């Protein structure tokens, strides 16, 4: 990939040439090679929440104590973020999502502003999010982008934070932008998890359920704005979620997780409308399923030998079908060769 970077206003033009890439900087009519002074890549799994409880008086608490209790699972498909650092006359940032330069990325912007407070020098920070799941459908892309970005910035800027501290920055960014409460904690740990206490990574507690040989099959129909749902979340839903956490801690059963998630989605009124038909079709075939929080997104967990059957059922309905293994481990740093 050949990139021409015009330093005066940082216009980026990507031209794909074979498998190599070089960066050329335009000064009047002459070219000189500009290479990044540091590069780092990190990955975070996606995540689906089945049910959750918001903490009491959460806006009055310390941000690191805020979070959610509940249950969900991480999927191997998620977000990989590469950060490239260039010498520059002034501090600036470019954010790309799947190759497209974006102007509105509030969570990523917040994290970058937090990290550059530690910088004594000016840089051009080039952020490349690669998202291999649909955005806005309750698959945890905001948290995964935040977590992978924080890991990569921590390394590329050599801020020497621990992994937990970097994850905490991602957690606070989600709170500040009102895009999630417990997603970062879940993606930090991975697996099919029960979040047993409120808080950021390093503070919130998680216990895991063995997913055995199960696989996630997901139908993304329509997006729902998490910020809107969270602002209208009721105390009755909190009470129900609290009871569900206690019940799942006793049973530690995958099918119970699916049943409780469906009950919670029913309570919130999310299983009506366009989601009703695929949910009913799965139920008529003896398959437990529910709605991802938050999106008009159907999910189920089934043994791998049932993947073809369930995919065929959901494939009859409009939407994007996603099939993914459960990510048993959380977010990680990746070196440049991976």
ABEGO torsion letter per residue (X at the ends): XBBBBBAAAGBBBBBBBEABBBBBBBBEABBBBBBBABBBBBBBBBBBBABBBBBBGAAABBAAABEBBEBBBBBABBBBBBBBBBBBABBBBBBBBGGBBBABBAAAAAAAAAAAAABABBBBBBBBBBBABBBGAGAGAAAAAAAAAAAAAAAAAGAGBBAAAAAAAAAAAAAAAGAEAAAAAAAAAEEBBBBABBEBBGABBBBBBBAEABBBBBBBABBBBAAAAAAABBAAAAAAAAAAAAAAAAAGBAAAAAAAAAAAAAAAGAABEAAAAAAAAAAAAGBBBBBBOBEBBBBBBBBAAAAAAAAAAAAABBEBBBBBBBBABBBBBBBAAX
